[in-house]
Each structure stands twice: as C-alpha cells, then as structure tokens.
Amino acid sequence: MNIRNIAIIAHVDHGKTTLVDALLRQSKTHLNKENIGQEFIMDSNELERERGITIFSKNASVQYSDPSNPLGQVIKINIIDTPGHADFGGEVERVLNMADGCLLLIDAKEGPMPQTRFVLKKALQMGHKIIVVINKIDKPGSRPQFALEATLELFLELGAGDHSLDFPVIYASGRDGKAGKEPDLAKMENINPIFEAIVDHIPSPIADTNKPLQMLVTSIAADNFKGRLAIGRIYNGSIKAGQEIMQINRQGQQKKYKLTSLMAFSGLNKIETDFAQAGDIVAIAGVLDATIGETIGDPENPEALPVINIEEPTVKVIFMVNDSPFAGKEGEFCTSRQIRERLFKELETDVALRVEENSNGTWTVSGRGELHLSILIERLRREGFEFSVSRPQVIMRQIDGKNMAPYEKLFIEVPEQYQGAVMQKLGNRKGELKDLRTHNGVVFLEFAIPTKGLFGYRSEFLTDTKGLGIINTSFYQYMSDPGNWKERNNGSLVASESGVTNFYGLINVQDRGVLFLENAVPIYEGQVVGQNSRSEDIRVNVCKAKQLSNMRSKGEGSDEHFNTPKTMGLEDALEYIGDDELVEVTPKTVRIRKMYLTEADAKKAKRTS
C-alpha cells in the first residue's frame, strides 16, 4: 500500500514545526496564499504562534516520489503534528491512533527532554516504529553524540523491546531544510533522507480493503459550508462519497447517516474525493453529532473499533458568570446560557476535558494541568467571553480507602549558583529529589512533587533563577496526600472603594507590598490591587486624591517615586489567588477580586461558613 501514516514527537521548541514546514516545502506541496512566506505553516492558531508551542494536532499530507524505484512510484505520507506538552496529552493519545510510526525529534544540544518521554512512552506502548531525528545540528554547542546516547538511555528506561531499540538515526537542520545519515552539515543537500527513512522503516498500514468499513473518529473540525467534519483513519474496508454509513457512538448505540462529503488531505488542504480505502486518513461530512472515539461502520455489518482511553484529569477550576460591578462592559458573551454552550461545545473536540454543572449555576471544569485550563480560558476570552474562575484545585481520588493526590515528575535545568534556592523552595512544597546530575556548570534535577505543591511555583522559579532556569513537568502517579499544606504567605491589598486609581493614593500604599495597577485605571470595591508584604488582607484606598490648597512647602513632592507595578497575566493571576478570591476574565482585562466584595459581606460569609 502506497501510504505511510507518521506522527512527529518532540519536546516544546525542539524544531518540530520547522521540520514539518521543510518537509512540506521540499516535497513541492501546494500551499495556500496565506501560507507562502509564513514562518510556521503548521502552527496556524494565534495562541500557538505567540507561545511557540503546538497545542492542537494537525494533519498534512505530502506526495513523495521514490527515486530508487524504477517505476517512479508515488507514496502518500500523512504527517500528524502532535502537541509536545503533557497537558495536551488528550490530543496526543488520540492522534497516535492514526499513525503507524513516529519521527522522534531530539535537540542536538539538549538531548531528550521530559515532554518527549511522555509522548514516546505512549508510542512505544502502541508498538510504533520510531525513527530518531537529531535536529538543530547547526546550533552552536550542539553535541549529536551525547543526544543519541541519551536517547538510547531513554528508550531503555521506558522498557523498549529489541524491535524499538533498533531505531534508524537521521541528523538534520530543520531550519536549513537539510538532513543526512552523518552529523555533517556540509555533506547534506536536502531533506530527502528523512523521506527515505519513512518509506524504508515505517510500515504500510495493516488493513483489509475487503472487510466491512471501519473508521475511527480521532478529530472534529468545522467547515462553514459542509458543517461538522469527522476526521479519522480508515482501519478496514473502503468508503465512497454519498454512501450510507452507520455511526456507532461510545455507548454502542447505532445511527444511520448519508455522507454529504468525503475529503482526503493534500498538503494542508482537504480536497473532495470519490473514494478512499483502508489505511488512509479522511474527513467526512454528514454525521451531525459525530464525536471523538466513535466508529463509522458499514450499514449492513456495523462493528465498533476499541474506544480510545484517555487519562483522567488532575486539576479543576470553577467557572461562573461574572457578577462584578464591571460585568457586561467588555465582553460580548456574558450570560450563563452562552458560557454553558461554549464549555459543552469544547467537550466535542477536547477529549481530556470534563465539564460538570453545579446546582448553584456554576460549572466545574477539569483538565490535565494548569496550562491545559489556562489555554482554554485564554481562548474563550479571545472569542469575546466574559466570566470568573476560582482558584485551581487538584482532583483527589479514593484508592483502597485512602485519600490519594496526583503527583508530577518535575524536571529542572538550572545554573549551579541557583541550585540551593530551588531545592529549598521545592522541599518546602513537599518535593522529593529523585535524581541530580551536573554538566558544564548546569544542574539537572528531577523531583516527584504533589501537583498542589506546584501551584504558583513557576513565577517564583523564574525569579529565583533570574530567568535562566528551565522547568518541565509530566504526570507521574497518584500517591498518598502529604497534608499539612501551608497556605499563601502573603495577603492581598484590596480596594476599599470604587473609582479611578490615583498617583497620590498609589504612592501612599506602595510601601505595604507589591502593586498590580498603574495610575488612572478604573477599579471597584473588593478588587485586589496588590500583594501585601504581610500575611493578612488589608483594605486600602488607591483612589485617594491629594487635597489641594494654595500653600506649598519647600521641596514637597520632589522625593516621591512610584515603583513600576507588577503586571499580572492570566496564568500569574490563577497562580496567585487564594480560596476566597476569583479571577475576572474579560476580552480586554484580567482582574483579581474578592469573592465577597465588601468587608461586611466577607465577615457575614465567614460567620455562616
């Protein structure tokens, strides 16, 4: 069969998207006008470009003509770009079901990194053939031999069998669009060695075109003209445009539909086709309520494929309608009906997300980590939604009658002089050191730490390491909760009245802690305007204006200095808030506020709780 289905695995920022772009361009793939001259073709989402990470898996297809084949046989290579972050493991698990092999991309300087471990483990469990690509050999300080040895160690650590350990190795510079079997950039001409390795080592799909139709839905997309699209791989049989099919949902219930469109992938585009057979990846329209994990089968002989199992979420937040004094001023979608519809719509495409309705009109949203949830919140606010969210909480489990908490594997890379500060902070947060290595003045630390212990640590880590540290996490396992958690050391500076911030009021308050707001910002009573240097909350008046008189003393005002406020982004705000605080999210602003805005309401709630 002239098809190869391949997923690309890589740690964040190891050049995965750049390499895919080189494969697309050098295979003379037809690109849309908006893609030509664009730096990263595959990272099409605005958030992905800003953060430089892949969040949503995407499909592309290239036609490769094998020069060694005298018949000039053209092989279709379906490329699946997978997220590199463990928080998007829901995406990873389902897209690996579409692939028969993987390209494992390793940075020639850094070697394999934590997120590589997470996705590689999943691929090895599925028995996929792995091609190792040592990328960025053009990087100053690259050490391809070290990267290769570290990769072999990782395979052994993950329990890879002989079949997996015998992996082919290709050296590449994705940025230059070159690859070769030796780590010598001067001998490389183009990216073809990667294509050759895919054709030689990745097996054709194991499928039977004579069996009844079986297609597993692994992704959902929307089309302005065709409606809901179900994307997936055909495991058996064949499919024709306009034919009748049977949809088998996750519960085993069956429904008949007639296809309105059948599309195959060509480059980054979906093109109409009349026929597709087992082994290929296609998109179909006409199944109105298709969701991920379902089987599209033959109407005469429907047979379900195994359902995709997704790891359970570990962190939850509560979403609620915004009820602050500024509610409805900045957002387009503010009502409970609109927020509810949007959250449940997200469940159709994000299989790792959970949404539960609460009796008080709020929603508990659970995800794979802080990043998973903060990306969802950021996407909603950019779409025009306005709402409030609570402090993130870990999801506890009862296992053998014991209260068990989720733990993370924490991987840290930090210059030696900051090692002490990092180890002290993580010790206070119940972290247990598992491994310590030093190389060229850089310390590599590995911890097992409760997920709860990591809340709010990333910003502290960047401060402690002067921005030179690298921190990565992946889910480890459920273990007994250590308990005795210390709450936040600092209280909040809370606005005592509504108005507009004033320099005079801000300067009077700034000695009490760290301010979050500048001059001339509208605020309301109960909004958090800064962090107190002491442990308790205090109410402050940052709207206070100076009483003017016609008398002035010598030198008055000349020694006043206003410190630059700390800018609180969405993730900073989620990390900062306490149990009695909320983050108010609007398309224009992220505010921190008290759950009960007035002091009287807060005292009343404390008495009744």
Residue pairs with C-beta under 8 A, 6 or more apart in sequence:
1 204
1 205
1 207
1 279
2 73
2 74
2 75
2 76
2 204
3 75
3 76
3 77
3 78
3 204
3 205
3 279
3 280
4 75
4 76
4 77
4 78
4 100
4 101
4 198
4 199
4 202
4 204
5 78
5 80
5 98
5 99
5 100
5 101
5 202
5 205
5 233
5 279
5 281
6 77
6 78
6 79
6 80
6 99
6 100
6 101
6 102
6 103
6 198
6 202
7 80
7 82
7 95
7 96
7 98
7 99
7 101
7 102
7 103
7 123
7 128
8 16
8 19
8 20
8 79
8 80
8 81
8 82
8 102
8 103
8 105
9 16
9 82
9 84
9 102
9 103
9 104
9 105
9 116
9 119
9 120
9 123
10 16
10 84
10 104
10 105
10 106
10 116
10 135
11 84
11 105
11 107
11 110
11 112
11 113
11 114
11 115
11 116
11 472
12 52
12 53
12 84
12 85
12 113
12 115
12 472
13 52
13 53
13 107
14 84
14 105
14 106
14 107
14 110
14 113
14 116
14 135
14 136
15 105
15 107
15 135
15 136
15 174
15 175
16 54
16 81
16 84
16 105
17 40
17 41
17 42
17 43
17 54
17 81
18 40
18 174
18 175
19 103
19 105
19 133
19 135
19 172
19 174
19 194
20 41
20 42
20 60
20 79
20 81
21 39
21 40
21 41
21 42
21 174
22 174
22 177
22 191
23 62
23 79
23 191
23 194
23 195
24 31
24 41
24 60
24 62
24 267
24 268
25 31
25 177
26 177
26 190
26 191
26 192
27 62
27 63
27 64
27 195
29 60
29 61
29 62
29 63
29 266
29 267
29 268
30 266
30 267
30 269
31 41
31 267
31 268
32 268
32 269
35 41
35 268
40 48
40 49
41 268
42 54
42 58
42 60
42 81
42 268
43 49
43 52
43 54
44 58
45 55
45 56
46 382
47 55
47 375
47 378
47 379
47 382
48 54
48 55
48 56
53 83
53 84
53 85
54 81
54 82
54 83
54 84
55 83
55 85
55 88
55 91
55 375
56 83
56 88
56 91
57 80
57 81
57 82
57 83
57 91
57 92
57 94
57 95
57 219
58 80
58 81
58 268
59 78
59 79
59 80
59 81
59 219
59 231
59 265
59 281
60 78
60 79
60 81
60 265
60 267
60 268
61 76
61 77
61 78
61 79
61 264
61 265
61 266
61 267
61 281
62 76
62 77
62 79
62 267
63 74
63 75
63 76
63 77
63 266
64 74
64 75
64 76
64 77
64 195
64 198
64 199
65 72
65 73
65 74
65 75
66 72
66 73
66 74
66 75
66 196
66 199
68 196
75 199
76 280
77 195
77 198
78 98
78 265
78 280
78 281
80 95
80 98
80 99
80 281
82 91
82 92
82 95
82 96
82 119
83 91
83 92
84 115
84 116
84 119
85 115
85 371
86 114
86 115
86 118
86 368
86 369
86 473
86 474
86 475
87 367
87 368
87 369
87 370
87 371
87 372
87 375
88 352
88 368
88 372
89 118
89 122
89 310
89 311
89 352
89 368
89 475
90 310
90 311
90 350
90 351
90 352
90 353
90 368
91 350
91 352
92 118
92 119
92 122
93 122
93 308
93 309
93 310
93 311
93 351
94 218
94 219
94 292
94 293
94 308
94 310
94 351
95 218
95 219
96 102
96 119
96 122
96 123
96 126
96 128
97 126
97 216
97 218
97 233
97 308
98 216
98 218
98 232
98 233
98 281
99 123
99 128
100 128
100 129
100 202
100 203
100 204
100 205
100 206
101 128
101 129
101 130
101 131
101 198
101 201
101 202
101 203
102 120
102 123
102 128
102 129
102 130
102 131
103 130
103 131
103 133
103 194
103 198
104 116
104 120
104 123
104 130
104 131
104 132
104 133
104 151
104 167
105 133
105 135
106 112
106 116
106 132
106 133
106 134
106 135
106 147
106 148
106 150
106 151
107 113
107 135
107 136
107 139
107 147
108 134
108 135
108 136
108 137
108 139
108 142
108 143
108 144
108 147
108 171
108 183
109 136
109 139
109 141
109 142
109 143
109 147
110 147
111 146
111 147
111 150
111 151
112 120
112 147
112 150
112 151
112 154
113 411
113 472
114 409
114 411
114 472
114 473
114 474
115 472
115 474
116 154
117 154
117 158
117 474
118 474
118 475
120 130
120 154
120 155
120 158
121 158
123 130
124 130
124 155
124 158
124 159
124 160
124 164
127 163
129 163
129 164
129 167
129 201
129 202
129 203
130 164
130 167
131 167
131 168
131 170
131 194
131 197
131 198
131 201
131 202
132 148
132 151
132 167
132 168
132 169
132 170
133 169
133 170
133 171
133 172
133 179
133 194
134 144
134 147
134 148
134 151
134 169
134 170
134 171
134 172
134 183
135 172
135 173
135 174
136 142
136 173
136 174
136 175
137 144
137 171
137 172
137 173
137 183
137 185
138 173
138 175
138 176
138 185
144 171
144 183
145 183
148 169
152 165
155 164
155 165
155 167
156 165
168 197
168 200
168 201
169 181
170 179
170 180
170 181
170 193
170 194
170 197
171 179
171 180
171 181
171 182
171 183
171 184
171 188
172 178
172 179
172 180
172 188
172 191
172 193
172 194
173 179
173 185
173 188
176 185
176 188
177 190
177 191
178 185
178 188
178 189
178 190
178 191
179 188
179 190
179 191
179 192
179 193
179 194
180 187
180 188
180 189
180 193
181 193
204 279
205 233
205 278
205 279
205 280
207 234
207 235
207 236
207 277
207 278
207 279
208 236
208 237
208 278
209 236
209 237
209 238
209 277
209 278
210 237
211 236
211 237
211 278
212 236
212 237
212 297
212 298
212 300
212 301
212 302
212 303
213 234
213 236
213 237
213 238
213 239
213 245
213 296
213 297
213 298
214 234
214 235
214 236
214 237
214 295
214 296
214 297
214 298
214 303
214 305
215 232
215 233
215 234
215 235
215 239
215 282
215 284
215 295
215 296
215 297
216 232
216 233
216 235
216 293
216 294
216 295
216 296
216 305
216 308
217 230
217 231
217 232
217 290
217 291
217 292
217 293
217 294
217 295
217 296
218 231
218 232
218 233
218 292
218 293
218 308
219 230
219 231
219 232
219 292
219 349
220 228
220 229
220 230
220 231
220 290
220 291
220 292
220 348
220 349
221 228
221 229
221 231
221 283
222 228
222 229
223 229
223 285
226 260
226 261
226 285
227 260
227 285
227 288
228 285
228 287
228 288
228 289
228 290
229 263
229 270
229 283
229 284
229 285
230 283
230 284
230 285
230 287
230 290
230 294
230 296
231 281
231 282
231 283
232 281
232 282
232 296
233 279
233 280
233 281
234 276
234 277
234 278
234 279
234 280
234 281
234 282
235 278
235 305
236 278
237 277
237 278
237 298
238 275
238 276
238 277
238 278
239 245
239 259
239 262
239 275
239 276
239 277
239 282
239 284
239 296
240 259
240 262
240 274
240 275
241 259
241 261
241 262
241 272
241 273
241 274
241 275
242 258
242 259
242 260
242 262
243 258
243 259
244 256
244 257
244 258
244 259
244 299
245 256
245 257
245 258
245 259
245 284
245 287
245 296
245 297
245 298
245 299
246 254
246 255
246 256
246 257
246 296
246 297
246 298
246 299
246 302
247 254
247 255
247 256
247 257
247 287
247 289
247 290
247 294
247 295
247 296
247 297
248 254
248 294
248 295
248 296
248 297
248 302
248 304
249 255
249 291
249 294
250 291
250 293
250 294
250 307
252 304
254 302
256 299
257 286
257 287
257 288
258 286
259 284
259 285
259 286
259 287
260 285
260 286
261 272
261 284
261 285
261 286
262 272
262 273
262 274
262 275
262 276
262 282
262 283
262 284
263 270
263 271
263 272
263 273
263 282
263 283
263 284
263 285
264 270
264 271
264 273
264 276
264 280
264 281
264 282
264 283
265 271
265 281
265 282
265 283
270 283
273 282
276 282
284 296
287 296
290 296
291 348
292 308
292 348
292 349
292 351
293 307
293 308
293 351
295 302
295 303
295 304
295 305
297 303
297 304
308 351
310 351
310 352
311 352
311 368
311 475
312 395
313 352
313 353
313 354
313 366
313 367
313 368
313 395
314 368
314 369
314 394
314 395
314 406
314 451
314 475
315 366
315 367
315 368
315 369
315 370
315 372
315 373
315 392
315 393
315 394
315 395
315 406
315 451
316 354
316 364
316 365
316 366
316 367
316 392
316 393
316 394
316 395
317 364
317 365
317 373
317 389
317 390
317 391
317 392
317 393
317 574
318 358
318 362
318 363
318 364
318 365
318 389
318 390
319 339
319 343
319 362
319 363
319 364
319 365
319 387
319 388
319 389
320 361
320 362
320 363
320 387
320 388
320 389
320 390
320 582
321 327
321 334
321 335
321 336
321 339
321 361
321 387
321 388
322 328
322 331
322 334
322 386
322 387
322 388
322 584
322 585
322 586
323 388
324 388
324 524
324 527
324 584
324 591
324 593
324 597
325 498
325 524
325 525
325 597
326 522
326 524
326 584
326 586
326 591
327 334
327 386
328 334
328 386
329 586
330 386
330 586
330 587
330 588
330 589
331 384
331 385
331 386
331 387
331 586
331 587
332 384
332 385
332 386
332 587
333 339
333 342
333 383
333 384
333 385
333 386
334 385
334 386
334 387
336 361
338 385
339 363
339 385
339 387
340 357
340 363
342 380
342 383
342 385
343 355
343 363
343 365
344 355
346 353
346 355
346 376
347 353
347 354
347 355
350 376
352 367
352 368
352 372
353 365
353 366
353 367
353 372
353 376
354 364
354 365
354 366
354 367
355 363
355 364
355 365
355 366
356 363
356 364
356 366
357 363
358 364
365 373
365 376
366 395
367 373
367 376
368 475
369 451
369 473
369 475
370 392
370 454
370 455
370 571
370 574
370 575
371 571
373 392
373 574
374 570
374 571
374 574
377 389
377 570
377 574
377 585
378 570
380 387
380 585
381 570
381 585
381 586
381 587
381 590
382 587
384 587
385 585
385 587
386 585
386 586
386 587
387 585
388 582
388 583
388 584
388 585
388 593
389 574
389 582
389 583
389 585
390 577
390 582
391 574
391 577
391 578
391 579
391 581
392 455
392 574
394 405
394 406
394 450
394 451
394 452
395 406
396 403
396 404
396 405
396 481
397 403
397 404
397 406
397 478
398 404
399 478
402 480
403 480
403 481
404 478
404 479
404 480
404 481
405 450
405 451
405 452
405 478
405 479
405 480
405 481
405 482
406 450
406 451
406 475
406 476
406 477
406 478
407 448
407 449
407 450
407 451
407 475
407 476
407 477
407 478
407 479
408 448
408 449
408 450
408 451
408 454
408 473
408 474
408 475
408 476
409 434
409 446
409 447
409 448
409 473
409 474
409 475
409 476
410 426
410 431
410 445
410 446
410 447
410 448
410 449
410 454
410 471
410 472
410 473
411 444
411 445
411 446
411 471
411 472
411 473
411 474
412 422
412 443
412 444
412 445
412 446
412 447
412 461
412 469
412 470
412 471
412 472
413 442
413 443
413 444
413 445
413 469
413 470
414 422
414 442
414 443
414 445
414 465
414 468
414 469
414 470
415 441
415 442
415 443
415 465
415 468
415 469
416 438
416 441
416 442
416 443
418 464
418 465
418 466
418 468
418 469
419 443
419 445
421 464
421 465
422 445
422 461
422 464
422 465
422 469
423 433
423 445
425 457
425 460
425 461
425 464
426 433
426 447
426 449
426 453
426 457
428 486
429 449
429 450
429 453
429 454
429 457
430 449
430 450
430 453
430 482
431 447
431 448
431 449
431 453
432 447
432 448
432 449
433 445
433 446
433 447
434 446
434 447
434 448
435 444
435 445
435 446
436 443
436 444
436 445
436 446
437 443
437 444
438 444
448 476
448 479
450 479
450 481
450 482
452 485
454 473
455 575
456 488
456 575
456 576
457 575
458 471
458 571
458 575
459 572
459 575
461 469
461 471
462 469
487 578
488 578
489 535
490 513
490 531
490 532
490 533
490 534
490 535
491 531
491 532
491 534
491 535
491 536
491 537
491 538
492 528
492 530
492 531
492 532
492 537
492 578
492 581
492 592
492 594
493 509
493 512
493 513
493 515
493 528
493 529
493 530
493 531
493 532
493 537
493 538
493 540
493 542
494 526
494 527
494 528
494 529
494 537
494 538
494 539
494 540
494 594
495 523
495 524
495 525
495 526
495 527
495 528
495 529
495 539
495 540
495 541
495 542
495 543
496 525
496 539
496 540
496 541
496 599
497 525
497 541
497 543
498 523
498 524
498 525
498 543
499 522
499 523
499 543
500 520
500 521
500 522
500 523
500 543
501 517
501 518
501 519
501 520
501 521
501 523
501 529
501 542
501 543
502 519
502 520
502 542
502 543
502 544
502 545
503 519
503 562
504 544
504 545
504 546
505 540
505 541
505 542
505 543
505 544
505 545
506 515
506 517
506 518
506 519
506 542
506 562
507 560
507 561
507 562
508 544
509 515
509 529
509 530
509 540
509 541
509 542
510 530
510 562
510 563
512 530
512 532
512 533
512 538
512 540
513 530
513 531
513 532
513 533
513 534
514 530
514 531
514 533
514 565
514 566
515 529
515 530
515 542
515 563
515 565
515 566
516 528
516 529
516 530
516 531
516 565
516 566
516 567
516 568
516 592
517 523
517 529
517 530
517 542
517 565
518 565
519 562
523 529
523 542
523 543
524 593
524 597
525 597
525 598
526 593
526 594
526 596
526 597
526 598
527 591
527 592
527 593
527 594
527 597
528 577
528 581
528 591
528 592
528 593
528 594
529 540
529 542
530 540
530 565
530 566
531 566
531 576
532 538
537 594
539 599
568 576
568 590
568 592
569 590
570 583
570 585
570 590
573 583
573 590
573 592
574 583
576 592
577 583
577 592
580 594
580 595
580 596
580 602
581 592
581 593
581 594
581 595
582 592
582 593
582 594
582 595
583 590
583 591
583 592
583 593
584 590
584 591
584 592
584 593
594 602
595 602
595 605
596 602
596 604
596 605
